[in-house]
Amino acid sequence: MSEASLSPLATLLRHRLAWPLITLFLLLAVNTVFNSSFLHIEWRDGHLYGSLIDILNRAAPLVLVSLGMTMVIATRGIDISVGAVVAIAAAVAAWMIGGSVAGSVSRFPMPLAILAALGVALLCGLWNGLLVAKVGMQPIIATLILMVAGRGIAQLITGGQIITIYYAPFFFLGSGYLLGLPFSLFIVAVVFALLYLAVTRTALGLFIQAVGINPTAARVAGVQARRLIVAAYVFCSVCAGIAGLLISSNVKSADGNNAGQLLELDAILAVTLGGTALTGGRFSLVGSVIGALIIQALTYAIYSLGVPPEINLVVKAVVVFAVMLLQSPEFRAEVGIWMRRPAAREMRP
């Protein structure tokens, strides 16, 4: 069937962002039905306050990690170590800032602590990228090494304890407000804008697609595929490092064992929900942002509806499974054939 013969609605539904957007709006509608004040936003204590603002703020770390994961998956890779990198970056920042009760005292200057945390995250990404691009390890094995070892590294930094942070200026990163909005949203906006401009206004996006579709052909065509793959893993880890700073700032502590737990799975889900192909090549930055918002809105709905904690992961899995089926052209085609069969039988004499 040609595009010209399709109705406007059918054409719209064929867009790869259609079903993620529909899912997000449905989740917001469900939250609104069970919580009449869900869409209410008010100005309180010098900033906007409401459930929607809270969802955006809490989704910021996941959005950052999802953007980095998008670049890795687009190059036909995967990074399951981002949760460990979050823990490492948070641990480094918390250790350098220190646990002094004096709110205006830091062991090291806060900018130095932030740079150190991001620098360690960068080294983690470089390690993953070199294992994949230079050594030739499978991405899931290469990043599994850091996923396991990273938790141990984070706990070594924290001494196996939860480091509580008392340095008030550090709290602004994850729980501060600028122009009435959470400051974390501005960090996400800057990262997204820079990445979006890089992949749409330069040849970077084309190179990433070429590497993801066929790395060998891209290399023969003159694309520096190995360098691009290493850069993708470095960027992903730096995004995870920023997320670690936001999380530790928001909870005012660093937990080497639990910080960023299962974040890698949520990031992969967000990227796939947004329409990025796990086989590489095709990717969507906007889709990844929508996917992250879907997961956060779903989490909010699960808790607000009083779903028992022991089955909330099952509910999340069922919703994600349903959305992925709806996004599959093959599944929708099979459903269409199945629905047309009864009508065909009724038309027979």
C-alpha positions as CSV (number, residue, x, y, z in Angstrom):
1,M,0.0,0.0,0.0
2,S,1.4,3.4,-1.0
3,E,1.7,6.4,1.3
4,A,-0.6,8.3,-0.9
5,S,-3.5,5.8,-0.4
6,L,-3.3,6.0,3.4
7,S,-5.5,8.2,5.4
8,P,-3.9,11.0,7.4
9,L,-4.5,9.2,10.6
10,A,-2.9,6.0,9.3
11,T,0.1,8.0,8.0
12,L,0.5,9.7,11.4
13,L,0.4,6.3,13.2
14,R,3.2,5.0,10.9
15,H,5.5,7.7,12.3
16,R,8.0,6.0,14.6
17,L,7.3,8.6,17.4
18,A,3.5,8.1,17.2
19,W,3.1,5.2,19.5
20,P,5.6,6.5,22.1
21,L,3.7,9.8,22.3
22,I,0.4,8.0,22.5
23,T,1.7,5.8,25.3
24,L,3.0,8.9,27.2
25,F,-0.3,10.7,26.9
26,L,-2.2,7.6,28.0
27,L,0.0,7.3,31.1
28,L,-0.6,11.0,31.9
29,A,-4.3,10.5,31.4
30,V,-4.3,7.5,33.8
31,N,-2.5,9.6,36.4
32,T,-5.0,12.4,35.9
33,V,-8.0,10.1,36.4
34,F,-6.7,8.7,39.7
35,N,-5.2,11.9,40.9
36,S,-7.3,15.0,40.2
37,S,-4.5,17.4,41.1
38,F,-1.9,15.6,38.8
39,L,-2.0,18.4,36.2
40,H,-2.1,21.2,38.7
41,I,1.0,23.3,38.7
42,E,1.5,26.2,41.1
43,W,4.1,28.7,42.1
44,R,5.5,27.9,45.5
45,D,8.6,29.1,47.3
46,G,10.0,30.8,44.2
47,H,9.5,27.9,41.8
48,L,7.0,25.8,39.9
49,Y,5.6,22.9,42.0
50,G,3.5,20.0,40.9
51,S,3.5,16.3,39.8
52,L,4.5,17.1,36.2
53,I,7.5,19.1,37.5
54,D,8.4,16.3,39.8
55,I,8.3,13.7,36.9
56,L,10.5,15.9,34.8
57,N,13.0,16.4,37.6
58,R,13.2,12.7,38.5
59,A,13.5,11.7,34.8
60,A,16.5,14.0,34.2
61,P,19.2,11.3,35.1
62,L,17.4,8.7,33.0
63,V,17.2,11.1,30.1
64,L,20.9,11.8,30.2
65,V,21.8,8.1,30.4
66,S,19.4,7.3,27.6
67,L,20.9,9.9,25.3
68,G,24.3,8.4,25.8
69,M,22.9,4.9,25.4
70,T,21.3,6.0,22.1
71,M,24.7,6.8,20.6
72,V,26.1,3.4,21.8
73,I,23.2,1.4,20.5
74,A,23.2,3.3,17.2
75,T,26.8,2.0,16.6
76,R,25.5,-1.5,17.1
77,G,26.7,-1.7,20.7
78,I,25.3,-1.9,24.2
79,D,26.5,-0.5,27.6
80,I,25.3,-2.3,30.7
81,S,27.8,-0.6,32.9
82,V,26.2,2.9,33.1
83,G,24.6,2.1,36.5
84,A,28.1,1.3,37.9
85,V,29.5,4.5,36.3
86,V,26.7,6.5,38.1
87,A,27.8,4.9,41.4
88,I,31.5,5.6,40.7
89,A,30.9,9.3,39.8
90,A,28.7,9.9,42.8
91,A,31.2,8.2,45.1
92,V,34.1,10.3,43.7
93,A,32.1,13.6,44.1
94,A,30.9,12.7,47.6
95,W,34.4,11.7,48.8
96,M,36.0,14.8,47.4
97,I,33.3,17.1,48.8
98,G,33.4,15.2,52.1
99,G,30.9,14.4,54.8
100,S,31.5,17.4,57.1
101,V,28.4,18.6,59.0
102,A,29.5,22.2,58.3
103,G,27.3,23.1,55.4
104,S,29.8,25.6,53.9
105,V,32.9,23.4,54.0
106,S,34.2,21.1,51.3
107,R,37.3,18.9,51.3
108,F,38.1,20.0,47.8
109,P,36.6,22.9,45.7
110,M,33.2,21.7,44.3
111,P,34.2,22.5,40.6
112,L,37.3,20.2,41.1
113,A,35.1,17.5,42.6
114,I,32.7,17.7,39.6
115,L,35.5,17.6,37.1
116,A,37.1,14.7,38.9
117,A,33.8,12.7,38.9
118,L,33.3,13.4,35.2
119,G,36.9,12.6,34.4
120,V,36.6,9.2,36.1
121,A,33.4,8.6,34.1
122,L,35.3,9.5,30.9
123,L,38.0,7.0,31.7
124,C,35.3,4.3,32.3
125,G,33.9,5.0,28.8
126,L,37.4,5.0,27.3
127,W,38.0,1.6,28.9
128,N,34.7,0.2,27.4
129,G,35.3,1.7,24.0
130,L,38.9,0.4,23.7
131,L,37.7,-3.1,24.7
132,V,35.0,-3.0,22.0
133,A,36.8,-1.2,19.2
134,K,40.4,-2.1,19.7
135,V,40.4,-5.5,21.5
136,G,37.3,-6.7,19.6
137,M,35.3,-7.9,22.6
138,Q,31.5,-8.2,22.3
139,P,30.0,-5.0,23.7
140,I,27.9,-6.8,26.3
141,I,30.9,-8.7,27.6
142,A,33.2,-5.6,27.6
143,T,30.7,-3.6,29.6
144,L,29.7,-6.5,31.8
145,I,33.3,-6.3,33.2
146,L,32.9,-2.8,34.3
147,M,29.3,-3.4,35.5
148,V,30.6,-5.9,38.0
149,A,33.9,-4.3,38.9
150,G,32.5,-0.8,39.0
151,R,30.3,-1.6,42.0
152,G,33.4,-2.8,43.8
153,I,35.3,0.4,42.8
154,A,32.5,2.6,44.1
155,Q,32.4,0.8,47.4
156,L,36.1,1.0,47.7
157,I,35.9,4.8,47.3
158,T,33.1,5.1,49.8
159,G,34.7,2.6,52.2
160,G,31.6,0.4,52.0
161,Q,29.5,3.0,53.6
162,I,26.9,5.5,52.5
163,I,28.6,8.9,52.4
164,T,26.2,11.7,53.5
165,I,26.8,15.0,51.9
166,Y,26.3,18.2,53.9
167,Y,27.7,20.7,51.5
168,A,24.7,22.9,50.6
169,P,25.9,24.4,47.2
170,F,26.2,20.8,45.8
171,F,22.5,20.3,46.4
172,F,21.7,22.9,43.7
173,L,22.6,20.5,40.9
174,G,19.9,18.0,41.6
175,S,17.4,19.8,43.7
176,G,17.9,23.5,42.9
177,Y,15.8,25.7,40.7
178,L,16.6,28.3,38.0
179,L,13.9,30.6,36.6
180,G,11.3,28.5,38.4
181,L,12.3,25.2,36.9
182,P,14.5,22.4,38.2
183,F,18.2,23.1,37.4
184,S,18.6,19.5,36.2
185,L,16.3,20.3,33.3
186,F,18.7,22.9,32.1
187,I,21.6,20.5,32.2
188,V,19.6,18.0,30.2
189,A,18.6,20.7,27.7
190,V,22.2,21.7,27.1
191,V,23.4,18.1,26.6
192,F,20.4,17.3,24.3
193,A,20.9,20.5,22.3
194,L,24.6,20.0,21.8
195,L,24.1,16.4,20.8
196,Y,21.2,17.2,18.5
197,L,23.1,19.9,16.7
198,A,26.1,17.5,16.3
199,V,24.1,14.7,14.7
200,T,21.9,16.9,12.5
201,R,24.1,19.8,11.5
202,T,27.3,17.9,10.9
203,A,28.2,14.6,9.3
204,L,28.4,12.9,12.7
205,G,24.8,11.5,12.5
206,L,25.5,10.0,9.0
207,F,28.7,8.5,10.2
208,I,27.0,6.9,13.2
209,Q,24.3,5.4,11.0
210,A,26.9,4.1,8.6
211,V,28.9,2.4,11.4
212,G,25.7,1.0,12.9
213,I,24.4,-0.4,9.6
214,N,27.7,-1.9,8.4
215,P,30.9,-1.1,10.3
216,T,33.1,-2.8,7.7
217,A,31.7,-0.9,4.8
218,A,31.9,2.3,6.7
219,R,35.5,1.7,7.4
220,V,36.2,1.0,3.8
221,A,34.4,4.2,2.9
222,G,36.9,6.2,5.0
223,V,34.8,6.5,8.2
224,Q,36.9,6.3,11.4
225,A,34.7,3.6,12.7
226,R,36.8,2.6,15.7
227,R,37.3,6.1,16.9
228,L,33.6,6.8,16.5
229,I,32.7,3.7,18.6
230,V,35.2,4.7,21.3
231,A,33.7,8.3,21.3
232,A,30.2,6.8,21.7
233,Y,31.1,4.9,24.8
234,V,33.0,7.8,26.2
235,F,30.0,10.1,25.7
236,C,27.7,7.5,27.2
237,S,29.8,7.2,30.3
238,V,30.1,11.0,30.7
239,C,26.3,11.2,30.5
240,A,26.2,8.6,33.2
241,G,28.7,10.6,35.3
242,I,26.5,13.7,35.0
243,A,23.5,11.6,36.0
244,G,25.4,10.3,39.1
245,L,26.1,13.9,40.1
246,L,22.4,14.8,39.8
247,I,21.3,11.7,41.8
248,S,23.8,12.1,44.6
249,S,22.9,15.8,44.8
250,N,19.2,15.1,45.0
251,V,19.5,12.4,47.7
252,K,22.4,14.2,49.4
253,S,24.5,11.0,49.6
254,A,26.4,8.5,47.6
255,D,25.7,4.7,47.9
256,G,28.3,2.6,46.0
257,N,26.1,-0.4,46.2
258,N,22.7,0.9,45.2
259,A,23.2,4.1,43.3
260,G,22.1,3.7,39.7
261,Q,20.9,0.2,40.3
262,L,19.1,-1.2,37.2
263,L,19.4,2.2,35.5
264,E,21.1,0.5,32.5
265,L,17.9,-1.6,31.9
266,D,15.7,1.5,32.1
267,A,18.0,3.3,29.7
268,I,17.9,0.5,27.2
269,L,14.1,0.3,27.5
270,A,13.8,4.1,27.0
271,V,16.0,4.0,23.9
272,T,14.0,1.1,22.4
273,L,10.7,2.6,23.3
274,G,11.8,5.7,21.4
275,G,12.3,3.8,18.2
276,T,16.1,3.3,18.1
277,A,16.9,0.0,16.5
278,L,19.0,-2.4,18.7
279,T,20.6,-3.7,15.5
280,G,22.2,-0.3,15.0
281,G,22.0,2.5,12.5
282,R,18.5,4.0,13.0
283,F,18.2,6.2,16.1
284,S,16.1,9.0,17.5
285,L,17.2,11.4,20.2
286,V,13.7,12.8,20.7
287,G,12.4,9.3,20.9
288,S,14.8,8.4,23.7
289,V,13.7,11.4,25.7
290,I,10.1,10.4,25.2
291,G,11.0,6.8,26.2
292,A,12.6,8.1,29.4
293,L,9.5,10.2,30.2
294,I,7.3,7.1,29.6
295,I,9.3,5.1,32.1
296,Q,9.2,7.8,34.8
297,A,5.5,8.5,34.2
298,L,4.8,4.8,34.5
299,T,6.8,4.6,37.7
300,Y,4.8,7.5,39.1
301,A,1.5,5.8,38.1
302,I,2.5,2.5,39.7
303,Y,3.3,4.2,43.0
304,S,0.3,6.6,42.9
305,L,-2.1,3.7,42.2
306,G,-0.8,1.8,45.2
307,V,0.5,-1.2,43.2
308,P,2.3,-3.5,45.6
309,P,6.1,-3.0,45.4
310,E,6.6,-6.8,44.8
311,I,4.8,-6.7,41.4
312,N,5.6,-3.2,40.1
313,L,8.4,-4.5,38.0
314,V,6.0,-7.0,36.4
315,V,3.5,-4.2,35.7
316,K,6.3,-2.2,34.1
317,A,7.4,-5.1,32.0
318,V,3.9,-5.8,30.7
319,V,3.4,-2.2,29.7
320,V,6.7,-2.0,27.9
321,F,6.0,-5.3,26.2
322,A,2.7,-4.0,24.9
323,V,4.2,-0.8,23.6
324,M,7.0,-2.7,21.8
325,L,4.4,-4.9,20.1
326,L,2.4,-1.9,19.0
327,Q,5.6,-0.4,17.6
328,S,6.3,-3.5,15.5
329,P,5.1,-3.2,11.9
330,E,5.1,-7.0,11.6
331,F,2.9,-7.4,14.6
332,R,0.4,-4.7,13.4
333,A,0.4,-6.3,10.0
334,E,-0.4,-9.7,11.5
335,V,-3.2,-8.2,13.6
336,G,-4.6,-6.5,10.5
337,I,-4.7,-9.8,8.6
338,W,-6.3,-11.6,11.5
339,M,-9.0,-8.9,11.8
340,R,-9.8,-9.0,8.1
341,R,-10.3,-12.7,8.0
342,P,-13.7,-12.7,9.7
343,A,-15.0,-9.9,7.5
344,A,-13.9,-11.9,4.4
345,R,-15.7,-15.0,5.6
346,E,-18.9,-13.0,6.2
347,M,-18.8,-11.6,2.6
348,R,-18.7,-15.1,1.1
349,P,-22.1,-16.2,-0.4
